[in-house]
């Protein structure tokens, strides 16, 4: 038996036989470096990356100048999620062998996984210089630019990669996503449409169907919508990855379809770790350690809603930690949040495994995910089970379909008992609305007229401030009918891209509504936005994705909201909020009833004025804005879930009783 025979067996794929020869050589003290190196290669080929790392490190102790060993050590570390160790290995390799494409490129990948996008970009730049024809270098350089919000450069990178491999599905998907993030929705729609025509029925390109529907929705392009939805449903039934879970929420989908898509997404992208990272249950009597993990600790709608809850947690019973997945945006809200927690962990430069290990090392009992499947969220951290209990809360209005999420915070209106089977999680029911609200939110003061907001002084002002992709043709047409029937009225909408505003104006004109009766509002700081909401007369909601934060903003500003209740979580939120505010009668059960109520209020000034007065009076005492009581209810839910866990009982639906009930 010799090293050469082991190498031959390895090349022939006879790994077990080669392994036996190599172990015998090591037992004899022969070829120590080479034998360990080849054992490391075998372990890598059989996906045993911990063993590969051990063997390659052993080889390097005897032969620290082996370029192969350093490279494959980096690869094994990368495959096992040890990105910091991978970066060290590739960095050492570059010191010994500068200008090596593979090392530059893979060091960039390791740094990108560590959240060090700027450093990663420098290495991808070098990789592209060394091998301009390597499409993967251009593609991953684009990913680094995307993380740095360098959208123009990101798109250039993807376009360079597409010139090399124009049919690569992952590349097309990434390019489409980047176009959407750069708000070039029309270009994204063209890309997806062309992809579907060039690859009809090909499951590898099924993502383009969902991408097309989402991109078109964002610019109010509702051409061929029903036919595309029918094809999307076929893809969902066939278990094809045809749409991101969040994108499906804005489309007229069923709870069952949302669960199916979420489950498939979790299975394929976030497999749960075989062994949890978290420590055993701690002794009784200690404070319950709750960790909130989010990429949105800053100027974001989620933070505007929940900041006061963090501040009001009972510090005698709860120790509260933030795990931030994005670097500070320098906002006043970020500063407020950093003060609100007992501990604020900045994890944006940690890999998924490092973040999960940090959570486990902190002894977090309940990890609350404020991201779900949204931008920059990291479900892969939760898939490693760093905490004994893991709860989905607030940001993702639906099921995650993931076995590593134990509970979903909701309320009885959002998820009736009969709908529980449509969620993979057990439901933690709060007694009022699931959504928190900041009773300390500031509203700008000072003079503000309708003219200042571009609104006619004497008009009746309908409004909707939802993001454009939530609008649908059916509800926009209802709004146009209301404009036609309420003389002198205007529709005040959140501004969007040029294509979005143009498409809405053209549809209005086709229905006989002058384009100037649509008024588009620019972005405003939250306090200024809350002030300007009072200029409107009636807020109109939509389906299948209700107003969420925008609904509570309207109610806080004393602006009546007419909603329509749907089947899904996202389509029932406004009804939940209206109930908690004390105005369930404003949540209608059909589009026809919705239209009738909106028309009745718009044409009955005394009734509408009385409703506004009731809203203003209710703000100080309704459940929706009682953050102190809300926090006690949330804590009671966490405590009940923890008691079940301590008793070694599996998660089960929890109904939190109302305080004093």
N, C-alpha and C positions, 0 to 999 in steps of 0.2 A: 504494500500500500504506500502510495506516495502523494505528494501535493498535486502532481500533474494528473494522477488518476482522479483525485477529488475534483479538480477543475473540469476534467472531461465529463464526469458525472453531473456536475452543476450545469454545464452547457447543454447536456442532454435532458435536463429537467428532472433528473433523478436526485431530488434534494435529500431524501432520507438516507440514501446510500452514501451520498457525498458527505453528509453530516457525520455518519459513523466513522468514515475514514479520517475526517478532520479531528474528531474528538480523540481518536487513537493517536494521531500525531501530537496533539497537545499533551496527552498523557505521557508521551515519551519526551516532551520538552522540545519538539522539533517544529520549525517553521511557525513560531508563536504568532508573529505579526500577521503573516499571510493567512494562517489557518483561522485566526479570529476574524480577520477581514472577510474571508469567504463565508464563515458562519454568519457574520452580520448580513452579508448579501442574501444568504438563504433565508434568514429570518425575515428580511424585508420582502422577499418574494412571496413568503407564506403569510404576510400581513401581521407577523409577530414583532411589532415595532419596539416594544420595550426590550425584547431579547436582542434585536438588531442594534439598538443603542448601546446595550451592555457590551456586546461583542466588538463593535466598532471602537468604542472607547478603550477596550482592552488592547486592540490592535494598535491604536495610536500611542499607547504607553510605550510600545516597543519600536514603533516607526512613526514618529510625529510628523514626518515630512511626506507621508502618503497623501497625495491630493485626492485619490479615489476615496480613501477612508473619511477625509474631512467632508467631501461632497455628500457621500451617502449617509454619513452621520447627520448632516443637516437635513437631508431628505427624510430620514427616519424620525427625527425630532419634529419636523413639520407635519408628517402624517399622524403623529401621536398627539398633536396639539401643543407641543412644547416649543412655541414659536420663538421665545427668547433664546433658548438653547440652539435652535436652528439658526437664528441670526448670528450667534457667536461662532458657530461652525462655518457658515458661509463667509463671515468676516475674516476668520483665520485663513480660510482657503484663498481669499483675495489677497491677503498679505503675502502668502507664499507664491501665488500665481495671479498677478494683476491681469486685467483685461480679459478675464474669462467670462464669456457670455452667461453660461449656466449659473455661475456663482452670483453675478450681478443681478440677474433676473430673479433667482430664487431668494436672494437676500431681500430684494424688494418685496416679494410675496410675504416673507416672514415679518418684515417691518410693517407692512400693510395690515397683517393680522394682529399686530400689537397696537394698532391705532396710530402708528407713527407715519402718517401719510406723506408728510413733507420729506422725510428721510427716504421713504420708499420711492417717491417720485424721482429723487436724484439718481437712484440705482436703476430705475427703469429707463431714465434718460440715457444712462451709460449703456445699458443693454441694447437700446435702439440704435445707438451710434455703432456699437460693435457688430450688430446683425440687423440691418434695416429691413430685411425680408422676413423677420420673425414676427408673425402676426400676433402671437401671444404676448410679446413684449409691448406692442402697441395697445392691445386690449387691456392689459393690466396697468399700463401707464394711464389709460383712460379711467380705470377704477380709482387710482390714486388721486387723479384730478377731481373726480366726482366727490371723493371724501373731503377734499379741500374747497369744495364749492367753486371750482374753476371750470364752470360749465362750458365755456367756449373752447378751452383746451381739451376738455373731456371729449367733446363732440369731434374735434379734429383727430384725436387719437383713434376713436372708433371708426371714423371715416378712412383713416390710413389702414387700419386693420381690415376693414371691409374691402378695400381695394385689393388686398392679398387673398382674403377668403370671403367672398361675398355671400356665401350660402351658409356660413357657420351659425347654427341656431342660437347658441349662447351669446354670441357677438351681436346678432340682430336684436335679441331680447334686451341686452344691456344698452344698445344704442337707442332703442325705442324708449326705454325707461329714462335715459339721459335727456332725450328730446322733450319728454313730458316734464322733467324736473326743470328744464330750461324754459318751460312754458311754450314750447314750439309744438303744440298739440296737433296742428294741421299737418305738419311734417311727419309727426309720429303716426298719425292715422294713415297717411300715404304709404309709409314704410310697412305698416302692418297689413294694409290692404294688398299691396304688391306681394308681400310674403305669402299671404293666403292664396293668391292667384297662381303664384309660381310653385307652391307646394301643397296642392289641394289634398286634403285627407291625410297628410303626413303628421303623425302624432308628435314628432320632434318640433313641429312648428305650431302646435295647437295653442301655445301661449298668445299667438298673434290675434286670435279671435277676441279674447278678453281685452287685450291691449287696444284693439280697434274700437271696441265698444267704449272703453274708458276714455281714450283720447278724443273720440267724437263727442262724448258726453261733455267733456270739458270745454268744448267750443259750441255747445248747443247745436251740433250737427246730428240730427235725428234721422237722416236718410237710411232706408233699408233696415230700420232698427228691429222690427219684429222678426224679420227673416234671420238676421244675425243672432238674435236672442234664441231662436229655435235651434240654430246650429250649435250655439254655446251649450244649450241644455243637452243636446246629443253628446257633446264632448264630455260633459260632466257625468252623464250616465255611463259613458264608456271608460270612466276613470282616467281621462287624459288631463294632464296639467295644462289647463286652458285659461286660467285666470288666477290672479292673486286673490287671497281671501278678502282683503280689504276692498279691492275693486268690485268684488261681487256684491258687497253690501249696498252699493249705490244703484244696483240694477234690480229690476223686478224679479227677484229670486225668492224661493221658499226657504223656510228655516231648515228643511231637510237638505236642500241643495247646498246651503251654506255650511252645514255640518259635514257633508260629503267632501266638499272642496277643502275645508280646513283640515280634516283628518288626513287627506292625501298629502297636503302640503306639509303637515307635521311629520308624517311617516317618511317622506322622501328627503326632507331638508333638516329635520331636527330629531334624529333617532335618540331615544332616551338611553342614558347610560345604564349599563347592566348593574352597576353598584353605585348607590348614592354617595355623595361626598360628605353629607352632613353627619354630625356627631350624634351619639345617643341622646335621648331625652334627658334634660338636666333636672336637678333636684327641685322640689316644690319650694315656693316661697320667694324665688327670684323673680325679678321683673321679666315680663314677656318681651322678648327681643323681636321687634318688627322691623324689617328692612323694606324700603321702597326702591325699586330699580326702574330707572327711566332715562331716556335720552332727551327729555323735555323739561328739565329743571332750568327754567329761564323764561323768556318772553314767548309763552306758548299757551294756548287755550286751556290745556290740562292744568297747568300750574296756576292760572288765574282762578280756576274753580277750587282747587284742593289746598292751596297754601295755608289757609286758616285751620284746616283740619290738622295739619302737621303741627302747627303752633299750639293747638288746644289738646293734644294728646295728654292724658293723665300720666305725668312723669313718675308718679309713685307706683304705677302698675305697669307702665310700658317704657321700654328703652327704644328710641326710634332712630334708625339709621337711613341715610340716603346713599344709594349707589348710583352715581351719575355717569352715564355712558357718553356724554358729550361735554367738551370743554366749555368753560364759562363764556356766555355771550356778553358779559359785562353789564347786564341790565340790572335795574333796581330790583326786579323780581328775583333774579339769581341771588343777589345779596340777601334779600329777605329769606329765601329758602335756606341758604347756608347758615343763617342764624336760627332757623326753625327746628333743626334736627339736633339730637344729642351728638351725632357723628355724621360728617359729610365726607363720603369717600369718592374721590375723583378717579374713575376707572377707565377713562377714555383711552388711555395708553396701555391698558392691560388686555391681554388676549382673553378669549372666552374662558379657557381653562383657568387662567390666572384670576380672572374676576370671580369665577365660581369658587375657587379655592379661598380667595379673600373673604367671601361671604361665609363659607363654612368655618373659616378660622375665627370669624367674629362671633360664631355661635348663634347666628340668626335663627330664630324659631319659625317665624312666618315671613316668607318672602312675597311681597306684593308687587306684581308686575303691572306697570303703568304704560306698557307699550304694545303688547300683543304683536300683530303683524303690521306694524307701521314703520315709517322711515327711521332708520338708525336704531330701532329696537333690536334686542339680541335674545331671541328665544333659545338660541343655542346655549346660553348660560343656564337657563332654567332646565334645559334638557339634561344637564349634568347633576341635577337634584342637589343643589348646595344647601337647601333648607328642608326640614322635615315636612312643612306644609307650604304650598305655593298657591297663590290666589291671583286670579285675573281681575283687574279693577279699572274701571272708568274709561280708559283710552280706546280700547277696542270693543265696539258695541256688538258683540256676538260671541259665538263659541270659538275657541282656539283648536278644538278637536285634538288636543294633545294629552297623552297620558300623564305627563309631568305637571299638569295643572289640576289641582284638587278641587278648587272652588271658583265660582264666578259670582261676584257681588251684583245683585239685582234687586228688584222689588216685585211684589205680587202682580202689579199691573204689567210690568215688562215681560215677565215670564209666568203666565198662569200655570197652575199645577198640571194641566193637561198638556202643556208644551215642554215639560221637563225632558222628555225623551229626545228632543231636538238639540240638546246640549250635552257635550261629553263630560262637563264638569258637574259637580253637585252645586246646588244654588244656595248662596248665603243671602237670605232675604232680609233686607232692611224694611222697617215698617212703613216708611214714607217713600220718597223718591230715592233711587240709588245714587243720584248725582249730588255731590256736595256743592255748596256755594259759599263764596267769600262775603260774609256780611260786612267786611271792612273795606270792600272795594271802593275806590274813589271815582267820583264823577266830576268832570271838569265843571268849573263855574264861570260866570261871566256872560256877557250878552252873546246870544247866538240866534240868528234869524233864519228863516227858510231860505232867504236870498243867499245867505252865507253858504248854504249847502247846495245851492243850485236848484232849489225847489220853488215852484210858484206859491206865492203867499196864500192865495185863496183856494187852492186845489184841495181835494180830498186825496191824501197820500197813503196808498197801499205800499207795503215794503216787504222785502225778503233779503236777508243778508247772508244766506247760506252760500258756500262755495259753488261755483257754476256747475261742477259735475254732478251736483245733487239735483239739479233741475231736470224735469222730464217734460216731454211734449204735452202729455195729458194735463199736467197741472199748469203749465204755462198757458195752455189754451183756456183753462178755467180763468186764469188771471186776465187774459185778454177779453173774455166775455164780461168779466166784472168791470173792466175799463169801459167797455162799450155801454154798459147799463148804468154806470155811475157818472153822471155828467161832470166834466171838468176834472176828472180824477187822473192821477199819474201813478206809475209804478216805479218805486225807488229800489234799485238793486245794487248789490256789491259789484264793483267794477271788475272787469276781466280783460282778457286779451282783445286785440282789435277784431279778430275773427269771431270771438264769442259775442261781443256787443253787436257786430254787424249782422250775425245770423239771427239774433233775437229781434233786432229792428226790422229785418226783412220779413220774419215770420209775423211780426205785429202788423206790418204794412199789408201783408197778404190777407190779414183778417180785418182790414179797414181801420187799423189803429195808427194814428200818426206817430212817426218815430220819436218826435220830441216828447211824447208822453211816457217814454222810458227814460229814466234818469239814473245814471250810473255813478255810484259814490266811490271816491278814492279811498285808499287805506287810511286809517287813523289810529292813533294810540288808543288803548282801551278806554281811558277816562274820557277822551274826546268823543269816542264812539258812543259810549253810554249817554253822554249829553245829547248828541245829535239824534239818538233814537226817539227822544221825546217830541221831535218835530213831525214824526209820522202819526197817522191816525189809526192804522190797523196793520198788524203784521200777519202775513200769510205764510203758512207752513207748506211743506210738500212731502210727497211720498215717492219712492219707498224709503228714503232716508230723511227722517225728520230733522228739524232744527234741534240741536243739543245745547251747546254753549250759547248759540245765538238765541235760543228760546229763553233761557234763563236771563240773558242780557235784556231782552225785550221786557220780560216781566219785572225785572229789577227797575227798569226805567219807567214802569207804569204804562207800558204799551200793550194793549190787548192783542192776544195771539189766537188765531183760529187754526186748529190742527185737524189732521185726519189720521186715524189710527190704522196701522197696518198689521201684518202678521209677524214680522221679524222684530228682534230687539231694537235695531236701528230705526224701525218704523213705528215704535211705540214710546220712544223717549219723551217726546213733547207731551203726550197724554199723561205720562207719569209725572212730569213737572207741573202740568196744569192741575192735576189732582192734589199734589202737595202744596200748591199755592192756594188751593181752595176754589178753583174754577174748572171743575171737571166738565161742565157743560160746554166748554169751548173746544173739547176734543170730540170731533164727530166720527161717526162709524162708516161713512161712505163718501166718495167724492161728491155725490149729489147733495148730501146733507151739508158737507163742507162749503160748497158753493152757495147754497141757500143761506147758511148762517152768515157767511161773509157779506153777502148782498144785504141781508136784513140789517146787520150792524152798520154798514156803510150808508144806508138810506134812512137810518133812524138816529139822528144826532143826539136826542135826549138819552136814548138807551145806551149809546156808546159813551157819552159823557158820564153817565152813572157807573158804567163798567170801569172806566178809567179811575174814577174816585174810589171805587171798591178796591181796585188793584193797589192804589197808593196807600190806602188804609191797611191793607193786608200785609204789606211788606214787612212791617215791624213785628208781626206775630205769627206769620204762617210757617208751616214746617219746612218749606222749601229754603227759607233763608235763616233758619234757626241752626246755625253751624255748631253751637255748643251741644245741643241735644243730638244732632246728627252724629257728632264725633263719639258721644257716649254709645249710641246705637251701633256704630261701626266697631267700636272696641268690644262691645258685648258679643258681636258676631265673631270677632277674632278669638275672644276668650272661649266661646262655646266650641269653636272648631279645635282649639288647642286642647281643651278638656277631653274631647273625643280621642284625639291623638294620644294624649297621656294615658288614657284608659285602654290603649291599643285597639281602638275601634276604627274601622275604615271611615273615610269621609261619607257624610250623609247630608241630605238637605237640612238646612238650619233656618228656622224662622225666628227672627229677633223680635221679642215683644216690645211694644211701645212703652217708653218710660212712663210709669204711673198707671199703666193699664192693669 
